[in-house]
Structures are given as C-alpha cells and as structure tokens.
Amino acid sequence: MARGTVIEEYVTSLGRALTGPHRRKRDLVTEARDSLFDAADALERAGLARAEAERAAVEEFGPVGEIAPDYQRELAAGAGRRLGRVLFLTVPLSALMWSVIWQVFPTRQVDLVNRPDWFVPTARAVDILQLLTGLLGGVAVLALGRGLRRIRRPERIARALGVMVWALLPVMIVLCAALMFGANGPQGFEDYPPGVGLSWVSALFMALQLYGACRCLQSSRRALLA
C-alpha cells in the first residue's frame, strides 16, 4: 500500500462530510491530515509497518461520524462570522450613502410637499431596520469570535443570522419600493448618476448578504443534523 493511502482516504471522507466556507474547510482538513501523518510517523518509528501505523493513527483520531460534527460547528461559526462582518460593514455603509444622496440630490419643493403622510415613518422604519441589522451583525461577530468558547451550539446563531437576512429581504423590498414608487419619488432621480451608481452598489451589497446567508443556512443545517 502506498504511503498515505489510508490517511488520504480518511481526510477525503472527512472533507465530503463537511459544508462551509471553502478556506476554513480546507484549513481544517489540512490540519487533520497533518496530525494524522505526524501520528503515523511516530508509530512507524516505534516499529509498526506503514500501513498499520496509518490505520492505528486513523483509529485513534476517531471515526468521521464522530469527528465531523465538531468540525462542522466550527465551519458554521466561521460562516456566521463572515456574514456578521458583511452585515456590520455593508448595511450601515449603505444607509449612510443613501442619506448623503438624499441630502445632495436637487429635490424640488413640490416633491417634498406632495409626499404622503406615511413617507417619513416608513423612511424611519428603514433606517431603524438597517441600524439593528448592522448591530446584530456586529454582535454575531463578537459572539462567534471571542465568545465562541462560551457558546455550546454556535450553529444556532449562524442559522438565526441567515434566517434573519432572508426574512428581512421582502420587508426591505416592500418598504424601499414604497418610498421610491408609492410616494411618487423625486423627479429625475432615475437619471441621476450618483443615485444609479448607488443603486448598483446596494444591489451588490444585498447579493453579498444573501450569499452569506445561504452559506450560514447550509453549514448550520449540516451541524444541526450531526
């Protein structure tokens, strides 16, 4: 048997059992492989044949079914930290940029007068939701970073974060659409270059948030089922 065959088969099986951020998953699998090779080398120096040393190292390391859940929780926590950072950075930044745009856009006085009564409360609701989303993202980063040792099931936090992003998506679409179209938005904004550019930036931010939410749901689901 070629050197490393048993260990490579084991780490391949471990990799297939895990779902999560690619880089962190690769690091975890690489750490497992290195540990197994170190253990096998020590056993070989102690007198065991290479194949037997690798089998013993794998057996001591533990079955994939027993090892994978802990690795999967780490991957779920990593996905949660990544999404938390995205929310903490992009949501407040998006709110700030839109606030600046509305301050500098040459709005006609008639547009301000014709705004419906619900316009300001709806705008405030959007601001509050964005602020809370950014804050929750920051809290998740701390909880799944420095506070990880105190949390027994980090995958639940990651899953809650992913669910929150998807739950807020239709709410934000409805509120923002109401502000833009239901309120007969300011004339000429659709041709205002900074506004158009910021709309694309906001769409990119949302895509990043939804991608992170999907990764959280995928990795946390595997952890919860483990």
Residue pairs with C-beta under 8 A, 6 or more apart in sequence:
1 50
1 51
3 50
4 37
4 54
5 51
5 54
6 51
6 54
6 55
6 58
7 33
7 36
7 37
7 40
7 54
7 57
7 58
8 33
10 36
10 58
10 61
10 64
11 29
11 32
11 33
11 36
13 64
14 29
14 32
14 64
14 67
14 68
14 71
15 25
15 29
17 64
17 65
17 68
17 72
18 25
18 28
18 29
18 68
18 71
18 72
18 75
18 222
19 25
19 72
19 75
19 218
19 219
19 222
20 72
20 75
20 76
20 78
20 79
20 215
20 218
20 219
20 222
21 75
21 78
21 79
21 82
21 215
21 219
24 74
24 75
24 78
25 75
28 71
28 74
28 75
32 61
32 67
32 71
35 61
36 54
36 57
36 58
36 61
37 57
39 56
39 57
39 60
39 61
40 50
40 53
40 54
40 56
40 57
41 53
43 52
43 53
43 56
43 57
44 50
44 53
48 56
61 67
68 226
69 223
69 226
72 155
72 219
72 222
72 223
72 226
73 153
73 154
73 155
73 223
73 226
75 219
75 223
76 154
76 155
76 158
76 159
76 216
76 219
76 220
76 222
76 223
77 144
77 148
77 154
77 155
77 157
77 158
78 144
78 219
79 158
79 212
79 215
79 216
79 218
79 219
79 220
80 140
80 144
80 154
80 155
80 157
80 158
80 161
80 216
80 220
81 140
81 141
81 144
81 145
82 212
82 215
83 137
83 140
83 158
83 161
83 162
83 165
83 209
83 212
83 213
83 215
83 216
84 136
84 137
84 138
84 139
84 140
84 141
84 144
84 161
85 137
85 141
86 137
86 208
86 209
86 212
87 133
87 134
87 136
87 137
87 138
87 140
87 161
87 165
87 209
87 212
88 134
88 135
88 137
88 138
88 141
90 205
90 208
90 209
91 130
91 133
91 134
91 137
91 205
91 209
92 130
92 131
92 134
93 205
94 130
94 201
94 202
94 205
95 127
95 130
95 131
95 134
97 198
97 201
98 198
98 202
101 194
101 195
101 198
104 194
105 186
105 189
105 192
105 194
105 195
106 188
107 186
108 186
108 187
111 184
111 185
111 186
111 187
114 184
115 183
116 182
116 183
118 178
119 179
119 183
122 175
122 178
122 179
123 179
125 175
126 172
126 175
126 176
126 179
129 168
129 171
129 172
129 175
133 164
133 168
136 161
136 164
137 161
140 157
140 158
140 161
143 151
143 154
143 157
144 151
144 154
144 157
144 158
148 154
151 157
155 219
155 220
155 223
155 224
156 220
156 224
158 216
158 219
158 220
159 216
159 217
159 220
159 221
159 224
161 213
161 216
162 212
162 213
162 214
162 215
162 216
162 217
162 220
163 213
163 217
165 209
165 210
165 212
165 213
166 210
166 213
166 217
169 206
169 210
179 185
189 195
190 196
